[in-house]
Amino acid sequence: MLSRESSATLMSAITAFLYREARLQDEHQYEAWEKLWTDDGVYWVPANGADIDPERQMSIIYDNRSRIALRVRQLMTGKHFTQTPQSNLRRLISNIELMDEQPDNGDIAVASNSLIFESSLRDDTLWAARNEYRLRHVDGELRMASKKVILVNNDKAIYTLSFLV
Amino acid sequence: MNMMTGVPPWERLIRPDRVHGSLYTDPEIFEAELKNIWYRTWVYVGHESEVPNANDYVVKSIGPQSVIMTRDEQGKVNLLLNRCSHRGNQVCSFDRGNARSFTCPFHSWTFANDGRLVGYAFPDGYEGQDKSQLALGRVTRVESYRGFVFGSFAADGPTLKEHLGGAAETIDRLVRTSPEGEVEITAGFLKHRVKANWKFILENECDGYHPAFVHTSIFGVADSMIGKLYGGASTALTRDYGNGHTEIDLRPEFRKRDAPMSWFGTSEERLPDYTARMKTAYGDTAAREIMIDGTPHVMIFPNLFIAEIQMFVIQPLGVDDSVQHVTALQFKGAPDLNRRLRQQTMGSVGPAGFLLADDSEMYERCHRGVLARNPEWIFLGRGEKRERQDELGFTVGHVTDEVPSRGIWTHYRKLMEPA
């Protein structure tokens, strides 16, 4: 266990990291967002529940690091029409919790809730999710080794989700 | 005179090279489509492999209606309507499961998984009632072709085989991709909702004109081989099989490449287990041909789209509300191929897919676009002057030509016009 003081310091660093990630996503700063990932990062948005096996069942997103890069490159072309024009976005991040401070592999397990308001050509859409992260210190900076976004309604038919969630 | 009020005669709305914009936006036309297409013709519902064991069930749909596909104790596949015969409550609230019976939570009426009413609470109030008159509703005719289960609400009409016609051969071609000759639908569905009329989806599936433009963002960054298939110099074909079924036939391009598994951007060397199993199953020559030709790109009217590596099921919920259900095709006896099929499908389709997010954006923009009243028409004349008949008598054109849309609308008009 970390001391109470270092735990508070870690919590404040994590909170700042999650807020920063949220802002980069809301403002479509794709390259800056991509730099938040470790080299082995996995970006996962399951479908049909939280606990499916992504190696066997369809997920909405199940990107390894190279596919995260591809996703960002497609957004950067300016011809990914579903994001041209870009959605206007603002999200609230809350309920940030340290789930496991020192798991065996040294990553930090963190969870949060998010509520995202998207305004796009189609309409205004509200998205809600549970977010589970594994964060890692790389060269003194926090990085995402994994991010799992469990949309509350991922068992239903959902509209196009082409911004960074 | 048209039977319906408010809808002009169909010949005024559907012409050989153009259709009227209101066909996509008029709520009365949508209601007429439910009656004349969705609740009459053969509609794809589910696949036998989704209910492999006795008493398995999965909830599917025909248009807005919820349909429970069950495999009963005798092994027979049933399509039951999810509506209690008492007061209409839905008897099944889970997506899938294994159950011998469904008990309505409202008054505890219980139905066997073949639809029979087997009991109700406090039966003394129903003295003399014939239970057989109170079974669950069912899709009138159920037939399957190579595991694909279709339903029709019409008591009479063409058989499924007659409805599929020439397009049945594309399903034969599909199942040959498995060394055991069977498709399996086991990877779960993504459900992608669009605020657009279902026919924008239907027509886009075999539109070979759009990929070079709509998908330019991903072709440009992904080192994709797909773009060339849809270029001006491509030898691939569009085909109209009749009965509304349409195809993009990419085999001429794959045969030019003459490299097994090139259709899927891979090679025999990268799939050694699959290659060996195919050669054992079909012999070296036939296996090589199958692995060069690849899987079909075919739109089975009105709702089953087999898109080489994945399968879409189109569901209309309202005149501007549609769902694309999509999953990776899986082939029995092909684990290494199946893994790649799942990975590629997840990348390309569904709400966050590299391809389908942009296709769906087009559907929604088209729907909003045709609300403008001038010009009144959607122009579908591309390639009309250069279309021809293939050796089997089906109309074919260049891969970018609008042969498929013209075929779809010809069949649509037949279904919609009063007999």
Chai-1 contact restraints between the chains, C-beta under 6 A:
chainA,res_idxA,chainB,res_idxB,connection_type,confidence,min_distance_angstrom,max_distance_angstrom,comment,restraint_id
A,A47,B,L190,contact,1.0,0.0,6.0,A-B,restraint_1
A,N48,B,G188,contact,1.0,0.0,6.0,A-B,restraint_2
A,Q57,B,A187,contact,1.0,0.0,6.0,A-B,restraint_3
A,Q57,B,G188,contact,1.0,0.0,6.0,A-B,restraint_4
A,M58,B,A187,contact,1.0,0.0,6.0,A-B,restraint_5
A,M58,B,G188,contact,1.0,0.0,6.0,A-B,restraint_6
A,M58,B,L190,contact,1.0,0.0,6.0,A-B,restraint_7
A,M58,B,T327,contact,1.0,0.0,6.0,A-B,restraint_8
A,S59,B,M346,contact,1.0,0.0,6.0,A-B,restraint_9
A,I60,B,G350,contact,1.0,0.0,6.0,A-B,restraint_10
A,I60,B,P351,contact,1.0,0.0,6.0,A-B,restraint_11
A,I60,B,A352,contact,1.0,0.0,6.0,A-B,restraint_12
A,I61,B,A352,contact,1.0,0.0,6.0,A-B,restraint_13
A,Y62,B,M346,contact,1.0,0.0,6.0,A-B,restraint_14
A,R73,B,V221,contact,1.0,0.0,6.0,A-B,restraint_15
A,Q74,B,S217,contact,1.0,0.0,6.0,A-B,restraint_16
A,Q74,B,I218,contact,1.0,0.0,6.0,A-B,restraint_17
A,Q74,B,V221,contact,1.0,0.0,6.0,A-B,restraint_18
A,T77,B,S217,contact,1.0,0.0,6.0,A-B,restraint_19
A,T77,B,G220,contact,1.0,0.0,6.0,A-B,restraint_20
A,K79,B,T216,contact,1.0,0.0,6.0,A-B,restraint_21
A,K79,B,S217,contact,1.0,0.0,6.0,A-B,restraint_22
A,H80,B,S217,contact,1.0,0.0,6.0,A-B,restraint_23
A,F81,B,D358,contact,1.0,0.0,6.0,A-B,restraint_24
A,F81,B,E361,contact,1.0,0.0,6.0,A-B,restraint_25
A,T82,B,A357,contact,1.0,0.0,6.0,A-B,restraint_26
A,T82,B,D358,contact,1.0,0.0,6.0,A-B,restraint_27
A,T82,B,E361,contact,1.0,0.0,6.0,A-B,restraint_28
A,R122,B,K195,contact,1.0,0.0,6.0,A-B,restraint_29
A,R122,B,E364,contact,1.0,0.0,6.0,A-B,restraint_30
A,A157,B,K191,contact,1.0,0.0,6.0,A-B,restraint_31
A,A157,B,R193,contact,1.0,0.0,6.0,A-B,restraint_32
A,A157,B,V323,contact,1.0,0.0,6.0,A-B,restraint_33
A,I158,B,R193,contact,1.0,0.0,6.0,A-B,restraint_34
A,I158,B,P351,contact,1.0,0.0,6.0,A-B,restraint_35
A,Y159,B,R193,contact,1.0,0.0,6.0,A-B,restraint_36
A,T160,B,P351,contact,1.0,0.0,6.0,A-B,restraint_37
A,T160,B,A357,contact,1.0,0.0,6.0,A-B,restraint_38
A,T160,B,S360,contact,1.0,0.0,6.0,A-B,restraint_39
A,L161,B,P351,contact,1.0,0.0,6.0,A-B,restraint_40
A,L161,B,A352,contact,1.0,0.0,6.0,A-B,restraint_41
A,S162,B,A357,contact,1.0,0.0,6.0,A-B,restraint_42
